[in-house]
C-alpha cells in the first residue's frame, strides 16, 4: 500500500513497513473524518503483527494501536462503510462461518447497542449507509418473526430489521447504489445476477 502526491509521485512520508503477509487480501480502504485510514478484508499480518481483518492506520501509514476490536469475531470483512457520525459499519464472517452485520464505535470497539443479525447461508454481503437506514444486499436468507428476507433488506440505524421494506430479489444482489441526489420517490438502483 502506497500513497501518491497530487502529481502522481510517491509520497515518501507514508509507509506501512513490510505490508501484509500471505495469505492476505485488502478489499477496502476508507479514510475517516480525522484522516486515519481503515483497511479491511482478510489480513493475517500487517507489518509483521498478527491481528484481526480490520485495522486502522495513522496518517503516516503506521498502525494505530489505540484501535480497539474487543467483543467481535472477524475473520473476513465483506463490506465496510463509515456513517456520518464516524461510526464504522462492517459486514463480516466469523470463525464459525456465519456472516453478520454490526457497527463499531469510532475507537473500533463493538457498538453493543446495535443488533448483529446472523445472515445464515450468507456471503458476499455488501451494504450502503444512508441518512437513517442501512441497505444490505448479497446472498443470504434471514428470518424475523416468520418473515423471510432474501438477498436484499433494510436495517434501521439501531440494527433492527425495517419491516416496512420487503424486496423481491430472488438472486444475489451484488451491489447497492443510492445516488447522491435521490431518485424520484426514494427509489433504489440495484445491480443483481438475475434471470428475469
DOTINU-292501 format. One record per residue (C-alpha): residue number from 1; residue in one letter; chain; x, y, z. Coordinates in steps of 0.25 Angstrom, whole numbers, plus 2048, in hexadecimal, padded with zeros to 3 digits. Each point is the difference from the previous one (the first is absolute). Example, Ala and Ser with C-alpha at 12.3 -4.5 7.8 and 13.67 -1.06 7.14 Angstrom:
2
+-----+------+------+-----+-----+-----+
| pos | code | unit |   x |   y |   z |
+-----+------+------+-----+-----+-----+
|   1 |    A |    A | 831 | 7EE | 81F |
|   2 |    S |    A | 806 | 80E | 7FE |
+-----+------+------+-----+-----+-----+
//
This chain:
196
+-----+------+------+-----+-----+-----+
| pos | code | unit |   x |   y |   z |
+-----+------+------+-----+-----+-----+
|   1 |    X |    A | 800 | 800 | 800 |
|   2 |    X |    A | 806 | 80D | 7FC |
|   3 |    X |    A | 7FB | 80F | 7FF |
|   4 |    X |    A | 802 | 809 | 7F5 |
|   5 |    X |    A | 802 | 80F | 7FF |
|   6 |    X |    A | 7F6 | 808 | 7F8 |
|   7 |    X |    A | 80A | 800 | 7F4 |
|   8 |    X |    A | 801 | 7F0 | 801 |
|   9 |    X |    A | 80E | 7FF | 806 |
|  10 |    X |    A | 802 | 7F8 | 80C |
|  11 |    X |    A | 7FD | 806 | 80E |
|  12 |    X |    A | 80C | 7FC | 808 |
|  13 |    X |    A | 7FA | 805 | 80D |
|  14 |    X |    A | 7F6 | 7F4 | 7FF |
|  15 |    X |    A | 805 | 7F1 | 803 |
|  16 |    X |    A | 7F9 | 7F4 | 806 |
|  17 |    X |    A | 80D | 7F9 | 802 |
|  18 |    X |    A | 801 | 7F2 | 7FB |
|  19 |    X |    A | 7F1 | 800 | 7FC |
|  20 |    X |    A | 7F7 | 7F3 | 801 |
|  21 |    X |    A | 804 | 7F2 | 800 |
|  22 |    X |    A | 7FB | 7F5 | 7F8 |
|  23 |    X |    A | 7F5 | 7FC | 7FF |
|  24 |    X |    A | 7FA | 80E | 801 |
|  25 |    X |    A | 7F6 | 808 | 7F8 |
|  26 |    X |    A | 7FD | 80E | 802 |
|  27 |    X |    A | 7F2 | 803 | 7FB |
|  28 |    X |    A | 7FC | 80D | 806 |
|  29 |    X |    A | 808 | 80D | 803 |
|  30 |    X |    A | 7F7 | 80B | 807 |
|  31 |    X |    A | 805 | 80E | 805 |
|  32 |    X |    A | 7F9 | 804 | 80D |
|  33 |    X |    A | 7FD | 80F | 802 |
|  34 |    X |    A | 80C | 802 | 809 |
|  35 |    X |    A | 809 | 7FB | 7F5 |
|  36 |    X |    A | 803 | 7F2 | 806 |
|  37 |    X |    A | 7FF | 7F4 | 7F6 |
|  38 |    X |    A | 7F8 | 7F4 | 801 |
|  39 |    X |    A | 805 | 7F3 | 7F8 |
|  40 |    X |    A | 7F8 | 7F4 | 800 |
|  41 |    X |    A | 7FE | 7F2 | 7F9 |
|  42 |    X |    A | 808 | 7F4 | 804 |
|  43 |    X |    A | 80C | 804 | 808 |
|  44 |    X |    A | 809 | 7F6 | 807 |
|  45 |    X |    A | 80C | 809 | 803 |
|  46 |    X |    A | 802 | 80F | 7FE |
|  47 |    X |    A | 80E | 804 | 801 |
|  48 |    X |    A | 804 | 7F3 | 807 |
|  49 |    X |    A | 7F5 | 802 | 80A |
|  50 |    X |    A | 7F5 | 7F5 | 801 |
|  51 |    X |    A | 7F2 | 806 | 802 |
|  52 |    X |    A | 7F2 | 801 | 7FB |
|  53 |    X |    A | 7FB | 803 | 7F2 |
|  54 |    X |    A | 7FD | 80E | 802 |
|  55 |    X |    A | 80B | 80A | 804 |
|  56 |    X |    A | 802 | 80E | 801 |
|  57 |    X |    A | 80C | 808 | 7FC |
|  58 |    X |    A | 805 | 80E | 804 |
|  59 |    X |    A | 802 | 80A | 7F5 |
|  60 |    X |    A | 80E | 7FC | 7FF |
|  61 |    X |    A | 7FD | 7F2 | 7FD |
|  62 |    X |    A | 804 | 7FA | 80E |
|  63 |    X |    A | 7F5 | 7F8 | 807 |
|  64 |    X |    A | 7F7 | 807 | 80A |
|  65 |    X |    A | 802 | 7F7 | 80C |
|  66 |    X |    A | 7F4 | 807 | 807 |
|  67 |    X |    A | 7F6 | 7FA | 7F7 |
|  68 |    X |    A | 7F9 | 7F6 | 809 |
|  69 |    X |    A | 7F9 | 7F4 | 7FA |
|  70 |    X |    A | 7FB | 7F9 | 80C |
|  71 |    X |    A | 7F3 | 7F9 | 800 |
|  72 |    X |    A | 800 | 7FC | 7F1 |
|  73 |    X |    A | 804 | 7F3 | 7F9 |
|  74 |    X |    A | 804 | 805 | 7F2 |
|  75 |    X |    A | 807 | 7F7 | 7F6 |
|  76 |    X |    A | 7FD | 806 | 7F3 |
|  77 |    X |    A | 7F9 | 80D | 7FD |
|  78 |    X |    A | 7F6 | 800 | 7F5 |
|  79 |    X |    A | 7FD | 80F | 800 |
|  80 |    X |    A | 804 | 80D | 807 |
|  81 |    X |    A | 7F9 | 80D | 802 |
|  82 |    X |    A | 801 | 80C | 809 |
|  83 |    X |    A | 7F4 | 808 | 805 |
|  84 |    X |    A | 7FF | 80F | 800 |
|  85 |    X |    A | 803 | 7FF | 80F |
|  86 |    X |    A | 80D | 7F9 | 7FE |
|  87 |    X |    A | 7FB | 7F2 | 805 |
|  88 |    X |    A | 804 | 7F4 | 7F7 |
|  89 |    X |    A | 7F7 | 7F6 | 7FA |
|  90 |    X |    A | 805 | 7F3 | 7FC |
|  91 |    X |    A | 7FB | 7F3 | 7FA |
|  92 |    X |    A | 809 | 7F5 | 803 |
|  93 |    X |    A | 801 | 7F1 | 802 |
|  94 |    X |    A | 804 | 7FA | 80E |
|  95 |    X |    A | 808 | 7F3 | 803 |
|  96 |    X |    A | 7F3 | 7F8 | 800 |
|  97 |    X |    A | 7FE | 804 | 7F1 |
|  98 |    X |    A | 7F4 | 809 | 803 |
|  99 |    X |    A | 7FE | 80D | 7F9 |
| 100 |    X |    A | 7FB | 80C | 809 |
| 101 |    X |    A | 7FF | 80F | 7FF |
| 102 |    X |    A | 804 | 808 | 80C |
| 103 |    X |    A | 805 | 80E | 804 |
| 104 |    X |    A | 80C | 805 | 806 |
| 105 |    X |    A | 803 | 80C | 808 |
| 106 |    X |    A | 80A | 80A | 7FB |
| 107 |    X |    A | 80A | 7FA | 809 |
| 108 |    X |    A | 7FE | 7F2 | 7FA |
| 109 |    X |    A | 7F8 | 7FA | 80C |
| 110 |    X |    A | 7F3 | 7F9 | 7FD |
| 111 |    X |    A | 7F4 | 809 | 801 |
| 112 |    X |    A | 7F8 | 7F7 | 809 |
| 113 |    X |    A | 7F3 | 808 | 7FE |
| 114 |    X |    A | 7FF | 7FA | 7F2 |
| 115 |    X |    A | 7FB | 7F2 | 7FD |
| 116 |    X |    A | 808 | 7F6 | 7F8 |
| 117 |    X |    A | 7F7 | 7F9 | 7F7 |
| 118 |    X |    A | 806 | 7F3 | 7FB |
| 119 |    X |    A | 7FE | 7FE | 7F1 |
| 120 |    X |    A | 800 | 7F1 | 800 |
| 121 |    X |    A | 805 | 7FA | 7F3 |
| 122 |    X |    A | 804 | 80E | 7FC |
| 123 |    X |    A | 80D | 805 | 7FA |
| 124 |    X |    A | 804 | 80C | 7F7 |
| 125 |    X |    A | 7F8 | 809 | 808 |
| 126 |    X |    A | 801 | 80F | 7FD |
| 127 |    X |    A | 7F9 | 80C | 805 |
| 128 |    X |    A | 7FE | 80F | 7FF |
| 129 |    X |    A | 7FE | 809 | 80B |
| 130 |    X |    A | 7F5 | 80B | 7FD |
| 131 |    X |    A | 7FC | 80B | 80A |
| 132 |    X |    A | 7F7 | 7F7 | 809 |
| 133 |    X |    A | 800 | 7F3 | 7FA |
| 134 |    X |    A | 80A | 7F5 | 7FC |
| 135 |    X |    A | 7FE | 7F8 | 7F3 |
| 136 |    X |    A | 806 | 7F2 | 800 |
| 137 |    X |    A | 801 | 7F7 | 7F4 |
| 138 |    X |    A | 807 | 7F4 | 7FB |
| 139 |    X |    A | 7FC | 7F1 | 801 |
| 140 |    X |    A | 7F9 | 7FD | 80D |
| 141 |    X |    A | 7F3 | 7FB | 807 |
| 142 |    X |    A | 7FC | 807 | 80D |
| 143 |    X |    A | 7F3 | 7FD | 807 |
| 144 |    X |    A | 7FA | 809 | 80A |
| 145 |    X |    A | 7F2 | 7FD | 807 |
| 146 |    X |    A | 7FE | 7F6 | 7F5 |
| 147 |    X |    A | 802 | 80A | 7F5 |
| 148 |    X |    A | 80C | 7FC | 7F6 |
| 149 |    X |    A | 809 | 80B | 7FB |
| 150 |    X |    A | 808 | 7FB | 7F4 |
| 151 |    X |    A | 80C | 807 | 7F9 |
| 152 |    X |    A | 7FC | 80E | 803 |
| 153 |    X |    A | 7FB | 806 | 80D |
| 154 |    X |    A | 800 | 80D | 807 |
| 155 |    X |    A | 804 | 803 | 80F |
| 156 |    X |    A | 7FD | 80B | 809 |
| 157 |    X |    A | 80B | 808 | 805 |
| 158 |    X |    A | 800 | 7F8 | 80D |
| 159 |    X |    A | 802 | 7F3 | 7F8 |
| 160 |    X |    A | 7F2 | 7FA | 801 |
| 161 |    X |    A | 7F9 | 7FC | 7F3 |
| 162 |    X |    A | 7F7 | 80A | 7F9 |
| 163 |    X |    A | 7F3 | 7F8 | 7FF |
| 164 |    X |    A | 7FA | 80B | 7F6 |
| 165 |    X |    A | 80A | 7FC | 7F6 |
| 166 |    X |    A | 7FE | 7F3 | 7F8 |
| 167 |    X |    A | 808 | 7FE | 7F4 |
| 168 |    X |    A | 7FE | 7F5 | 7F5 |
| 169 |    X |    A | 80E | 7FC | 7FD |
| 170 |    X |    A | 801 | 7F1 | 7FD |
| 171 |    X |    A | 80E | 800 | 7FC |
| 172 |    X |    A | 80D | 807 | 806 |
| 173 |    X |    A | 800 | 80F | 801 |
| 174 |    X |    A | 80F | 803 | 7FD |
| 175 |    X |    A | 7FF | 80F | 801 |
| 176 |    X |    A | 7F7 | 80B | 806 |
| 177 |    X |    A | 800 | 80E | 7FB |
| 178 |    X |    A | 7F9 | 80C | 805 |
| 179 |    X |    A | 803 | 80C | 7F8 |
| 180 |    X |    A | 805 | 80D | 808 |
| 181 |    X |    A | 7F4 | 807 | 7FA |
| 182 |    X |    A | 7F5 | 7F6 | 804 |
| 183 |    X |    A | 7F8 | 7FA | 7F5 |
| 184 |    X |    A | 7F1 | 804 | 7FF |
| 185 |    X |    A | 7F8 | 7FA | 80B |
| 186 |    X |    A | 80D | 7FB | 807 |
| 187 |    X |    A | 801 | 7F4 | 7F6 |
| 188 |    X |    A | 80D | 7F7 | 801 |
| 189 |    X |    A | 809 | 7FC | 7F5 |
| 190 |    X |    A | 804 | 7F1 | 802 |
| 191 |    X |    A | 80A | 7F8 | 7F8 |
| 192 |    X |    A | 7FD | 7F1 | 800 |
| 193 |    X |    A | 802 | 7F3 | 7FA |
| 194 |    X |    A | 7F3 | 7FD | 7FB |
| 195 |    X |    A | 7F8 | 7F7 | 7F6 |
| 196 |    X |    A | 7F5 | 80A | 7FE |
+-----+------+------+-----+-----+-----+
//
